[in-house]
Structures are given as C-alpha cells and as structure tokens.
C-alpha cells in the first residue's frame, strides 16, 4: 500500500466539502515503484488487458516517441526493462503489464491538452475508450462545475510543468464494490438506500502529473487505495471528516459521485 505512513484522515480535508486541486511534490520513481502488492496488481492488470484490451488500452494517432520516452524514464529508474524498437501499441502494452499504476499520456495541442494514449485497467466508473482523443475539457466535462471554476487553471498548471518532479494529488469516492476495476461495462452494484456498512468501500485515487521533456507531453498516473468503510469508521478523525464532507457536498457533486444514498451512509457512519 503506498504512502504507508499516511493516515486515512489525510485524504479528507477539514471543513466543508470542496473539490481539491492542491498538488504536492514527489518523484516519478516514488510513484511508479513496485509495492508489496506488486504481484497481485500486475496479475490482475494482465488479466484485464488479455480479456478486453480494447477497453483498457487505447491509442489515438502517432504516439511512438511519447510512449518511448515514458519507457526510457521507467528503464532509467530501474522500473522494468524496455522493449526496444517495438511498435507504440506493443510498448504501451508492455508498460501496462509491468507497471502498477494506470496511466494516461496527454499532449498540448491547439490551445488545449489532448488525451492521446493510455492504459486504465482500474477505472473508477469511466471508460477510456470513450475519452481517448478528446481534449481535457471534454474528459473532465462531466465533473460538476470543474471547467467553470478551475478549467483554465488546469491548463495553466499543466503547461508550466517542469521535468524531474511528480506533482501529486488525491481524489476520493465511495463504492459498493472492493474491485479495483470498476469499468461501466461490468455493471457492478451501486450504492442505494438498502446498502449495509460492510458493503461500502472508501476508494482513493492517488494521482501524479509528470512532464516528459523530450516530447513536451504529460504523463498522468493513477494509483488506488481501497479501504472498507467499516475500517475507516474505526478512525475517529476520518469518520468525522467524512460525515462532514458528505453533509456539505453539493447535490450535483453527490450525484456525480454516485452518492444518492449519502443520508444512509451518514447514518451508518454515526
């Protein structure tokens, strides 16, 4: 489990709910290095990539140099050998099978930032195949108020990224399944008013933005931390913060996060 010294309450800021875009400095190697769960995670990644590669791996246009730069960085940090002279889809698949995080590759283009390749085996209820080739405004378009409030700052921040730093942030949600892979096609059970405490899981995405200087592109990494809500409830500070976040979350955001049953969840947490 990554950042083992981090307590659950760290993922839930004090005060009323707010969409968090704060970033902290880290390193590429720290984010992409293997963890204690490496064997289990890679086994599952390879399963989904074999079963339905069209859902979990995507490329739009010519991306060989960008994928090669990502591979070179991984190789330089000792994170796995790179397959030389491979087609971009082969190298992309190789990286997807041998690195723990999901990842997206983006390029600045015509005043925007476009998603041009990625491997997402553990999506949080979204489909890579529906987002590939789109600008970041459309990728994030369904998040209530995001483009209106911070859309321009996202582009400014990404365009100012400098090599050598991983800029990290977190995003959390609640689900009715402990599965890592929550692709919409799997039709996993949703939270509703009949849900029980032991059916709910606190799901955190640890995210990383890294500049790829040779090609001027951007690497966006995603790791997961999944904790049973019954375990989170034992952490008094995390429990209090989560209850307050749920109580103060705008209705549109609660709907986006699939939290129509938040009143029930709050009751179960008390």
C-alpha atoms as one frame of an Amber mdcrd trajectory, in Angstrom:
protein
   0.000   0.000   0.000   1.544   3.338  -0.980   2.445   6.104   1.453   2.100
   3.692   4.350   2.698   6.426   6.916  -0.314   8.391   5.713  -3.424   8.158
   7.877  -6.916   7.980   6.385  -7.937  11.405   7.656  -5.224  12.954   5.456
  -7.377  12.148   2.429 -10.296  14.126   3.894  -9.532  17.822   4.487 -11.078
  19.526   7.492 -14.136  21.703   6.973 -16.902  21.617   4.403 -16.610  19.570
   1.225 -14.650  21.158  -1.597 -13.175  19.828  -4.814  -9.447  19.566  -4.188
  -6.862  20.560  -6.800  -3.904  21.081  -4.459  -0.717  19.302  -5.560   2.327
  18.184  -3.570   5.796  17.486  -4.918   7.035  13.920  -5.304   9.178  11.913
  -7.696   8.468   9.751 -10.723  10.317   6.813  -9.161   8.392   7.018  -5.869
   5.036   6.973  -7.632   5.768   4.186 -10.133   7.932   1.905  -7.971   6.601
  -1.566  -7.052   4.759  -2.006  -3.761   4.078  -5.019  -1.525   1.018  -5.717
  -3.706   3.043  -5.796  -6.919   2.467  -9.434  -7.866  -1.280  -9.260  -7.207
  -1.739  -5.959  -9.033   0.235  -6.991 -12.106  -1.582 -10.312 -12.282  -4.906
  -8.503 -12.339  -3.714  -5.905 -14.834  -2.601  -8.649 -17.230  -5.926 -10.428
 -16.832  -7.964  -7.396 -17.938  -5.547  -6.491 -20.722  -5.849 -10.004 -22.108
  -9.621 -10.263 -21.678 -10.601  -6.928 -23.252  -7.635  -4.871 -24.499  -9.962
  -2.535 -26.407 -11.425  -1.368 -23.092  -8.254  -0.942 -21.084  -5.669   0.168
 -23.662  -6.132   2.994 -26.183  -4.096   4.966 -28.729  -5.114   7.930 -30.868
  -2.716   8.868 -33.670   1.082   8.668 -33.732   2.426   8.232 -30.227   5.537
   6.092 -30.603   8.024   8.762 -29.477   5.924   9.737 -26.478   5.469   6.142
 -25.322   9.189   5.530 -25.915  10.082   8.481 -23.680   7.873   7.101 -20.918
   9.551   3.709 -21.350  13.013   5.283 -21.220  12.159   7.021 -17.939  10.897
   3.783 -16.430  14.009   1.934 -17.570  16.342   4.650 -16.238  14.720   4.345
 -12.812  15.048   0.552 -12.831  11.293   0.035 -13.024  11.422  -2.700 -15.665
  13.198  -3.356 -18.969  12.067  -1.575 -22.112  11.316  -3.410 -25.363  13.435
  -1.703 -27.971  12.113  -0.912 -31.456   8.594  -2.018 -30.590   5.511  -0.566
 -32.194   3.847   2.006 -29.974   0.958  -0.331 -29.136   3.382  -3.134 -28.198
   5.432  -0.881 -25.917   2.311   0.642 -24.426   1.016  -2.844 -23.660   4.367
  -3.833 -22.178   4.342  -0.846 -19.828   0.701  -1.506 -18.925   1.552  -5.084
 -17.957   4.671  -4.242 -15.943   3.910  -1.032 -14.033   1.396  -0.901 -11.190
  -0.297   2.467 -11.854  -2.790   3.188 -14.585  -1.520   5.964 -16.836  -2.629
   8.461 -19.460  -0.486  10.347 -21.971  -1.530  13.865 -22.926  -0.158  16.445
 -25.369  -0.615  20.228 -25.564  -2.441  20.884 -28.828  -4.154  23.951 -30.326
  -4.510  25.773 -27.031  -5.751  22.693 -25.189  -4.435  19.376 -23.862  -5.438
  16.183 -25.657  -5.589  12.602 -24.365  -3.724  10.517 -26.969  -2.901   7.203
 -25.251  -3.406   5.308 -22.041  -3.763   2.083 -20.093  -6.522   2.151 -17.481
  -7.241  -1.279 -16.002  -8.794   0.022 -12.783 -11.152   2.859 -13.798 -13.486
   4.469 -11.284 -16.723   4.094 -13.282 -15.486   5.648 -16.526 -14.443   4.248
 -19.903 -11.089   5.046 -21.504 -12.419   4.133 -24.941 -14.955   6.974 -24.674
 -12.353   9.588 -23.687  -9.400   8.827 -25.979  -8.636  11.566 -28.481 -10.593
  14.218 -26.576  -9.284  17.483 -25.090  -9.041  17.686 -21.323 -12.085  19.972
 -21.208 -14.238  17.145 -22.571 -12.552  14.467 -20.489 -13.446  16.473 -17.365
 -16.646  17.933 -18.732 -18.932  15.766 -16.631 -17.443  16.863 -13.295 -19.953
  19.422 -11.932 -18.500  22.924 -12.009 -14.929  21.805 -12.682 -14.367  23.552
 -16.012 -16.202  26.652 -14.875 -14.258  27.023 -11.640 -10.760  25.678 -12.382
 -10.688  24.666 -16.040  -8.267  27.414 -17.104  -6.045  26.819 -14.080  -5.703
  23.128 -15.007  -4.312  24.077 -18.421  -2.029  26.733 -16.927  -0.709  24.338
 -14.302  -0.100  21.514 -16.784   1.617  23.807 -19.276   4.013  25.016 -16.565
   5.103  21.524 -15.501   8.864  21.094 -15.391  10.861  17.847 -15.732  12.056
  15.926 -12.703   9.024  16.399 -10.458   5.876  14.354  -9.914   3.024  16.617
  -8.851   0.672  14.515  -6.729  -2.918  14.944  -5.552  -5.714  12.660  -4.322
  -9.395  12.208  -5.082 -11.825  10.056  -3.088 -15.184   8.368  -3.527 -17.394
   5.642  -2.061 -18.405   2.456  -3.874 -20.343  -0.741  -3.294 -17.547  -2.965
  -4.542 -13.971  -3.521  -3.433 -12.979  -4.409  -7.018 -10.183  -2.310  -8.472
 -11.717  -2.499 -11.945 -14.987  -0.577 -11.963 -15.417  -0.168 -15.710 -19.067
   0.671 -16.530 -19.350  -2.453 -18.698 -19.047  -4.642 -15.584 -22.320  -3.285
 -14.169 -21.171  -3.563 -10.555 -23.748  -2.925  -7.801 -24.408   0.724  -6.975
 -24.936   2.395  -3.641 -28.603   2.639  -2.679 -30.741   3.110   0.431 -30.588
  -0.633   1.253 -26.788  -0.736   1.401 -25.139  -2.131   4.545 -21.950  -0.845
   6.177 -19.873  -3.885   5.202 -20.808  -3.365   1.530 -19.291   0.130   1.283
 -15.685   0.955   0.401 -13.691   4.186   0.594 -11.828   4.482  -2.716  -8.922
   6.890  -3.106  -7.146   7.735  -6.353  -3.563   8.879  -5.832  -2.697  10.860
  -8.967   0.592  12.026 -10.474   1.434  14.554 -13.192   4.902  14.317 -14.751
   6.384  16.327 -17.628   8.064  14.342 -20.436  10.585  16.948 -21.648  11.796
  15.285 -24.841   8.367  15.259 -26.463   6.692  18.038 -24.464   3.933  15.649
 -23.397   2.437  14.892 -19.986   2.187  11.618 -18.076  -0.798  11.271 -15.745
  -0.602   8.316 -13.344  -3.321   6.843 -11.122  -2.963   4.507  -8.141  -5.716
   3.149  -5.912  -6.147   2.748  -2.192  -9.340   0.903  -1.172 -10.454   0.663
   2.466 -13.623  -0.923   3.851 -15.874   1.750   5.335 -16.186  -0.395   8.450
 -12.407   0.048   8.925 -12.500   3.771   8.220 -15.258   4.130  10.833 -12.789
   2.968  13.489 -10.606   6.021  12.734 -12.413   8.739  14.695 -10.925  11.708
  12.835 -11.505  10.181   9.388 -15.089   9.275  10.335 -15.897  12.827  11.479
 -14.338  14.393   8.392 -16.134  12.029   6.014 -19.509  12.657   7.643 -18.996
  16.426   7.353 -17.850  16.125   3.728 -20.956  14.112   2.854 -23.256  16.520
   4.688 -21.821  19.581   2.937 -21.267  18.148  -0.548 -23.284  19.961  -3.264
 -26.105  17.863  -4.673 -24.666  17.885  -8.203 -21.332  16.549  -6.938 -23.053
  13.860  -4.841 -24.933  12.719  -7.940 -21.718  12.691  -9.985 -20.005  10.565
  -7.326 -22.940   8.139  -7.177 -23.843   9.148  -3.628 -27.607   9.399  -3.885
 -27.666   7.225  -0.740 -25.463   9.549   1.274 -28.084  10.000   4.006 -27.961
   6.241   4.589 -24.162   6.256   4.542 -24.046   9.078   7.087 -26.417   7.129
   9.343 -24.218   4.029   9.077 -21.144   6.089   9.991 -22.662   7.615  13.125
